[in-house]
Amino acid sequence: MGMNREHPSASLPFESANFDDTGLKVEKVDMKSLRAVAPGFKMSRFTIKPGGHSALDCHEDQELWFIAAGEGELTRNGSEVTSVRPGDVIELGSNISHTLRNTGDGDLRVFSVWWM
C-alpha cells in the first residue's frame, strides 16, 4: 500500500514482514516515505497469532499500544499482568519490561507508537 498523492495521509506504507517462531509479526511504517520532515516518533503494527507472544522487551523509548482486535495478557515488570481487548490503550514508560500473549481464538492486532 503506497501513499495516495492527492491525499497523502490516506495511507502509510508498512514494511512487509513474516511471522516468527513465537507467532509474532511486526510491520513498521516506512517513515522515510513521508514527504514532510520525519516526526520525532516511530510507528508499527503487529499481529500475534492465537497462543503466540511477543519477546520480552525493555527499552528507553516510551511507547503507546492501541489494541485493535483480539484478546491478550500484557505482563509488565515480570509480574504485573493485565488483560487487554479492542479499544484499550496501553502506556509503556521508559525501561518497563513487557511482553504480550494472545489468549484469544483470533489474531491479536496492535498499533504501536514510540518516541524518546
Phi and psi in degrees as GROMACS dihedral restraints (atoms count N, CA, C in turn):
[ dihedral_restraints ]
;  ai    aj    ak    al  type     phi  dphi    fc
    3     4     5     6     1  -100.1    20    10
    4     5     6     7     1  -179.6    20    10
    6     7     8     9     1   -84.9    20    10
    7     8     9    10     1   141.5    20    10
    9    10    11    12     1   -80.5    20    10
   10    11    12    13     1   120.6    20    10
   12    13    14    15     1   -65.6    20    10
   13    14    15    16     1   -31.5    20    10
   15    16    17    18     1   -75.7    20    10
   16    17    18    19     1   -28.6    20    10
   18    19    20    21     1  -140.2    20    10
   19    20    21    22     1    83.9    20    10
   21    22    23    24     1   -60.4    20    10
   22    23    24    25     1   -22.7    20    10
   24    25    26    27     1   -88.4    20    10
   25    26    27    28     1     2.9    20    10
   27    28    29    30     1   -64.6    20    10
   28    29    30    31     1   -32.5    20    10
   30    31    32    33     1  -157.2    20    10
   31    32    33    34     1   132.6    20    10
   33    34    35    36     1  -104.1    20    10
   34    35    36    37     1   141.1    20    10
   36    37    38    39     1   -78.1    20    10
   37    38    39    40     1   124.0    20    10
   39    40    41    42     1   -96.0    20    10
   40    41    42    43     1   137.8    20    10
   42    43    44    45     1   -71.1    20    10
   43    44    45    46     1   140.0    20    10
   45    46    47    48     1   -75.9    20    10
   46    47    48    49     1   152.6    20    10
   48    49    50    51     1  -153.0    20    10
   49    50    51    52     1   165.7    20    10
   51    52    53    54     1  -116.8    20    10
   52    53    54    55     1   160.6    20    10
   54    55    56    57     1   -69.9    20    10
   55    56    57    58     1   140.6    20    10
   57    58    59    60     1   -93.0    20    10
   58    59    60    61     1  -173.1    20    10
   60    61    62    63     1   -65.1    20    10
   61    62    63    64     1   -19.9    20    10
   63    64    65    66     1   -91.2    20    10
   64    65    66    67     1    -2.4    20    10
   66    67    68    69     1    88.7    20    10
   67    68    69    70     1    19.3    20    10
   69    70    71    72     1  -107.8    20    10
   70    71    72    73     1   137.5    20    10
   72    73    74    75     1  -131.5    20    10
   73    74    75    76     1   125.2    20    10
   75    76    77    78     1  -114.7    20    10
   76    77    78    79     1   127.5    20    10
   78    79    80    81     1  -120.8    20    10
   79    80    81    82     1   108.4    20    10
   81    82    83    84     1   -82.8    20    10
   82    83    84    85     1   151.0    20    10
   84    85    86    87     1   -78.3    20    10
   85    86    87    88     1   134.0    20    10
   87    88    89    90     1   -78.2    20    10
   88    89    90    91     1    87.9    20    10
   90    91    92    93     1   -65.0    20    10
   91    92    93    94     1   -22.9    20    10
   93    94    95    96     1   -66.9    20    10
   94    95    96    97     1   -19.5    20    10
   96    97    98    99     1   -79.9    20    10
   97    98    99   100     1   -12.2    20    10
   99   100   101   102     1   -68.6    20    10
  100   101   102   103     1   139.2    20    10
  102   103   104   105     1   -74.4    20    10
  103   104   105   106     1   -31.5    20    10
  105   106   107   108     1   -80.9    20    10
  106   107   108   109     1   173.5    20    10
  108   109   110   111     1   -60.8    20    10
  109   110   111   112     1   136.7    20    10
  111   112   113   114     1   -59.2    20    10
  112   113   114   115     1   135.9    20    10
  114   115   116   117     1   -70.5    20    10
  115   116   117   118     1   170.8    20    10
  117   118   119   120     1   -83.6    20    10
  118   119   120   121     1    25.5    20    10
  120   121   122   123     1  -142.2    20    10
  121   122   123   124     1   168.0    20    10
  123   124   125   126     1  -127.0    20    10
  124   125   126   127     1   159.7    20    10
  126   127   128   129     1  -137.6    20    10
  127   128   129   130     1   152.8    20    10
  129   130   131   132     1  -155.7    20    10
  130   131   132   133     1   169.7    20    10
  132   133   134   135     1  -128.9    20    10
  133   134   135   136     1   147.9    20    10
  135   136   137   138     1  -140.7    20    10
  136   137   138   139     1   154.0    20    10
  138   139   140   141     1  -125.8    20    10
  139   140   141   142     1   136.0    20    10
  141   142   143   144     1  -121.7    20    10
  142   143   144   145     1   124.3    20    10
  144   145   146   147     1   -68.9    20    10
  145   146   147   148     1   157.2    20    10
  147   148   149   150     1   -52.0    20    10
  148   149   150   151     1   131.4    20    10
  150   151   152   153     1    83.7    20    10
  151   152   153   154     1   -10.9    20    10
  153   154   155   156     1   -87.1    20    10
  154   155   156   157     1   176.2    20    10
  156   157   158   159     1  -155.7    20    10
  157   158   159   160     1   161.1    20    10
  159   160   161   162     1   -87.1    20    10
  160   161   162   163     1   157.5    20    10
  162   163   164   165     1   -69.2    20    10
  163   164   165   166     1   152.7    20    10
  165   166   167   168     1   -61.5    20    10
  166   167   168   169     1   129.9    20    10
  168   169   170   171     1  -132.6    20    10
  169   170   171   172     1   147.4    20    10
  171   172   173   174     1  -156.1    20    10
  172   173   174   175     1   128.8    20    10
  174   175   176   177     1  -155.2    20    10
  175   176   177   178     1   167.2    20    10
  177   178   179   180     1   -75.7    20    10
  178   179   180   181     1   -24.1    20    10
  180   181   182   183     1   -62.3    20    10
  181   182   183   184     1   148.6    20    10
  183   184   185   186     1   -91.2    20    10
  184   185   186   187     1   150.1    20    10
  186   187   188   189     1  -145.7    20    10
  187   188   189   190     1   145.2    20    10
  189   190   191   192     1  -122.0    20    10
  190   191   192   193     1   134.6    20    10
  192   193   194   195     1  -113.4    20    10
  193   194   195   196     1   137.6    20    10
  195   196   197   198     1  -115.3    20    10
  196   197   198   199     1   114.9    20    10
  198   199   200   201     1   -80.9    20    10
  199   200   201   202     1   116.7    20    10
  201   202   203   204     1   -96.0    20    10
  202   203   204   205     1   -34.6    20    10
  204   205   206   207     1  -159.0    20    10
  205   206   207   208     1   151.6    20    10
  207   208   209   210     1    92.7    20    10
  208   209   210   211     1  -178.0    20    10
  210   211   212   213     1  -132.6    20    10
  211   212   213   214     1   148.5    20    10
  213   214   215   216     1  -164.5    20    10
  214   215   216   217     1  -176.8    20    10
  216   217   218   219     1  -128.3    20    10
  217   218   219   220     1   125.3    20    10
  219   220   221   222     1   -96.8    20    10
  220   221   222   223     1   129.2    20    10
  222   223   224   225     1  -112.9    20    10
  223   224   225   226     1   122.2    20    10
  225   226   227   228     1  -111.9    20    10
  226   227   228   229     1   143.2    20    10
  228   229   230   231     1    50.1    20    10
  229   230   231   232     1    31.9    20    10
  231   232   233   234     1    79.5    20    10
  232   233   234   235     1   -16.9    20    10
  234   235   236   237     1  -141.2    20    10
  235   236   237   238     1   -18.7    20    10
  237   238   239   240     1   -84.7    20    10
  238   239   240   241     1   107.1    20    10
  240   241   242   243     1  -107.3    20    10
  241   242   243   244     1   129.7    20    10
  243   244   245   246     1  -130.8    20    10
  244   245   246   247     1   133.2    20    10
  246   247   248   249     1   -74.9    20    10
  247   248   249   250     1   143.0    20    10
  249   250   251   252     1  -126.5    20    10
  250   251   252   253     1   150.7    20    10
  252   253   254   255     1  -151.2    20    10
  253   254   255   256     1   169.8    20    10
  255   256   257   258     1   -54.7    20    10
  256   257   258   259     1   137.0    20    10
  258   259   260   261     1    97.1    20    10
  259   260   261   262     1   -16.3    20    10
  261   262   263   264     1   -72.1    20    10
  262   263   264   265     1   144.0    20    10
  264   265   266   267     1  -118.2    20    10
  265   266   267   268     1   124.1    20    10
  267   268   269   270     1  -110.7    20    10
  268   269   270   271     1   126.9    20    10
  270   271   272   273     1   -99.6    20    10
  271   272   273   274     1   128.4    20    10
  273   274   275   276     1  -121.8    20    10
  274   275   276   277     1   106.5    20    10
  276   277   278   279     1   -73.5    20    10
  277   278   279   280     1   176.3    20    10
  279   280   281   282     1   -59.5    20    10
  280   281   282   283     1   141.1    20    10
  282   283   284   285     1    57.5    20    10
  283   284   285   286     1    34.3    20    10
  285   286   287   288     1  -106.3    20    10
  286   287   288   289     1   116.6    20    10
  288   289   290   291     1   -68.4    20    10
  289   290   291   292     1   145.5    20    10
  291   292   293   294     1  -156.5    20    10
  292   293   294   295     1   148.8    20    10
  294   295   296   297     1  -148.2    20    10
  295   296   297   298     1   151.1    20    10
  297   298   299   300     1  -127.3    20    10
  298   299   300   301     1   130.4    20    10
  300   301   302   303     1  -116.8    20    10
  301   302   303   304     1   136.3    20    10
  303   304   305   306     1   -82.5    20    10
  304   305   306   307     1   116.6    20    10
  306   307   308   309     1  -105.8    20    10
  307   308   309   310     1     2.0    20    10
  309   310   311   312     1   -98.5    20    10
  310   311   312   313     1  -174.1    20    10
  312   313   314   315     1   -91.5    20    10
  313   314   315   316     1   -17.5    20    10
  315   316   317   318     1  -114.8    20    10
  316   317   318   319     1   177.9    20    10
  318   319   320   321     1   -62.6    20    10
  319   320   321   322     1   143.2    20    10
  321   322   323   324     1   -98.7    20    10
  322   323   324   325     1   116.4    20    10
  324   325   326   327     1  -112.4    20    10
  325   326   327   328     1   128.3    20    10
  327   328   329   330     1  -133.4    20    10
  328   329   330   331     1   137.7    20    10
  330   331   332   333     1  -105.5    20    10
  331   332   333   334     1   136.6    20    10
  333   334   335   336     1  -126.6    20    10
  334   335   336   337     1   138.7    20    10
  336   337   338   339     1  -128.4    20    10
  337   338   339   340     1   133.9    20    10
  339   340   341   342     1  -141.7    20    10
  340   341   342   343     1   155.2    20    10
  342   343   344   345     1  -157.0    20    10
  343   344   345   346     1   163.4    20    10
